[in-house]
């Protein structure tokens, strides 16, 4: 798992280009420009917790035990590409928060996030 604190770091992820492109587009959508998004991420300490394709999910979740719990009340979960999803949880009054990039179908705890959101939030598109 990598923790990103800047949108610039997305290009260094070891994910398919389709996933990185969709991820960048989704992160820029509320802001309209890269500079505005970067500024917001910096000012409000926004982070992206990115599961890597090669991660041992079980081991990562053992070391970050509260990660999935913090995303149980996600503002949204959206399908990016190639069975990869992006979840957002707002943590500040100003709208700052954390993103979680994860792959569906690889671990029960992550799939529960999808199922919970499917039934409690807006419907995600698989």
NORLINTA-V989641 format. One record per pair of residues at least 4 apart in sequence whose C-alpha atoms are under 6 Angstrom apart, sorted by the first residue. I is the first residue (numbers start at 1). J is the second residue. D is the distance in whole Angstrom. If there is no record, write none. Layout:
<<I J D> <I J D>>
//
This chain:
<<1 50 6> <1 51 5> <1 52 6> <2 50 5> <3 48 6> <3 49 5> <4 47 6> <4 48 5> <5 47 5> <17 21 6> <19 23 6> <19 81 5> <22 80 5> <31 36 6> <31 37 5> <40 44 6> <41 45 5> <41 46 5> <44 96 5> <46 96 6> <46 97 5> <46 98 6> <47 98 5> <48 98 6> <48 99 4> <48 100 6> <49 100 5> <50 100 6> <50 101 5> <51 101 6> <51 102 5> <61 65 6> <71 89 6> <74 88 5> <74 89 5> <75 88 6> <75 89 5> <76 87 6> <76 88 6> <77 86 5> <77 87 4> <78 85 6> <78 86 5> <78 124 6> <79 85 5> <80 84 6> <80 85 5> <83 103 6> <83 104 6> <84 102 6> <84 103 4> <85 101 6> <85 102 5> <85 103 6> <86 100 6> <86 101 5> <87 99 5> <87 100 5> <88 98 6> <88 99 5> <89 97 6> <89 98 5> <90 95 6> <90 96 6> <90 97 4> <91 96 6> <91 97 5> <92 96 5> <104 111 6> <112 116 6> <114 118 6> <116 120 6> <117 121 5> <118 123 5>>
//
